[in-house]
């Protein structure tokens, strides 16, 4: 993903939020993939209806170079990503839009982005562009080699630096054992 534009040609669920009919809901799906994104959201219109991605179980193989949940949508708003359980792949939640408009009214809470090379990927230039992205109580593996990666290639490799950058509530502070994680999750 770093430096390339939309490398995955397939996804377990692929949807376009350009449809102006209503809020799109992707809920209660289970997928196991070896060469695709789990859920891929795209779109090109200036404004979009909202989307809800909730209670999905996404399992990517450890050598899958794609994301558990990926957004290539250009200018989206009112998105809820809640209570998804995901593991594997190169990235957990990835924003790979070109140009990288800031997300508007995004809530990402109570998700597990486990056993991945990097839980969060952003194509944005800096964290202040993500001020309307509310991340709270998400679980990641404490042994992740990278916690945040920017499209520029810059990486945040310590948990404390990730908390400082995105806020203390971003990652859950409750340690739990998880069979899908290589270590403890927080």
N, C-alpha and C positions, 0 to 999 in steps of 0.2 A: 504493500500500500504506500509506504513513504516514497514521495516523488512521482508516483504513477497516478494516473487518473482512472478510477473505477476498474481495477483489474479483474474483479470477479465477473464472470459471464453468467453465473447461475446463483440461485438462492433457494433455500427451502421455501420461503415465502417472499415474493417480490411484489411490491405494490407502489402505485403512483398516486400521490395525493393531489394531483391536478384536478381530479374530479371534484366539482364544486357542489355535489349533492348533499353530503352530510359528513359527519365525523366517521372516519374509518376505524373499525375496531378489529384487532388481531388478537384473539384471546383463546387460551386453552389448547394450543397446538404442541405437538411433540415431534421433534425431528432429530435425526442423527445423520451428519453429513461429513464427507471426506474432502470435497473440493469445491465448496461453495460457501457464501455467506449464509448465516441462519435466517435473519430477516433483513431485507434490503428495501429501503424507502427512497424513492426518487421523485422528481418533479421539476418543472421549469417555470411555472407561472409565477407572477409577482407575489400573490397571496394565496394561501391554501386554507382549506378547512382543517380542523384539528385531526389528530390521530391518537388512538389508544393502543398500546402494545402491553398486554397484561397476561400474567400467569402462563407464559409459554415455557417449555422445557427444550432448550437448544443444546445439543451436544455435537461439537465439532471434534474431529480427530486432532491429536496433538501436532501433526505435521500440516494441517490445513492452514494455508497462508492468508485466510480471510477473517472476517469479523463475525462475532456472534450477532450483533445488531449494527447495521451500517446505514447512515444517512448520506445520500448524495443529492438530496433535495436542495435547491438553491436558496429559497427564502421561505422557511416554514414557521408556523406558530401554533400554539395551543396543543402541544404534544405531551402525552403522559406515558411514561415507561415505568410500569409498576409490577413488582413481585414476579419477575422473570428469573428462571434458574438456568444459567448458561455456563458451559465449560468448554475448554479447548480452543483451538484456533490461535491466530497471531494476535488478535485484538478482541476486547470485550465490546465496548461501545465506541463506534468510530464515526466521526463527522468528517466526510471527505468531499464536501461540496466545493465547486469551482464556479464563480467566486465564492469565497467563504463568508456569506452573510451571517451575522450573529443570530443564534436561535432566539426566538421570541416566545416567552411563556412556556418553557420546557420544564417538566418535573420528572426527575429520574430518582425513584425512591424504592427501597426494600428489594433491590435486585441482587443477584449473585453473579459476578463476572469472574469465574474461577478458572484456575489451571490454564491461563492464557499468557502469552508473552508480554502483553501490555493491556491492562484493563481499559485505558482511555486514550483515544487518538483524536487529535484536533487539527484541522487544516487551517485554523485561525492563527493569526500572527502572535497574539498574546492573550493572557487570561482575562484581561478587562473586557474583551470582546464577548466574553461568556457571562456577563453580569445577569442576564435573564435566563440562565440555565441553572435551575435549582437541583443540585445533587444532594441527596440525604440518605443516610443509613444503608449504603450499598456495601456488599461484602466482596472483598478481593483476597487473594492468597498473599500471605506475608512474605512468601518466597518468590514473588514476581520479580523478574530481573529488571523490569521497567514498569513504573506506575502510570506515567503520562508521557506520550510522545507527540511532538508537534510535527507538522508536515515538513518544516524546515530541517528536521532531523534532530533537533534538540530533545533531550530525554530527561525526565525526572526519575531518578533511580532509588530514592529513599522515601519511605512511607511518611516520615515527618515533613519532608519537603512537599510531598503531594498534598498533605493536609494543610500546610501553610498556604499553598497556592490556590487550592479549591475550597478550603474551609474545613473546619474540624468536624462538621456534621456529615460531610460527604461520605465517609466510610464508617461503617458500624463500629462502635467501640466495644462490642461484646464478642469475645473470643469463642469460637465454636469449632469442634472437630467436624470435618466434612470429608466423606469418602471420595469426592470428586476433586479434592484439592491436594496438592503435593505437600502442604504444610498446614499451619493453622490459618484460619481466616479471621479477619477482623471487621 
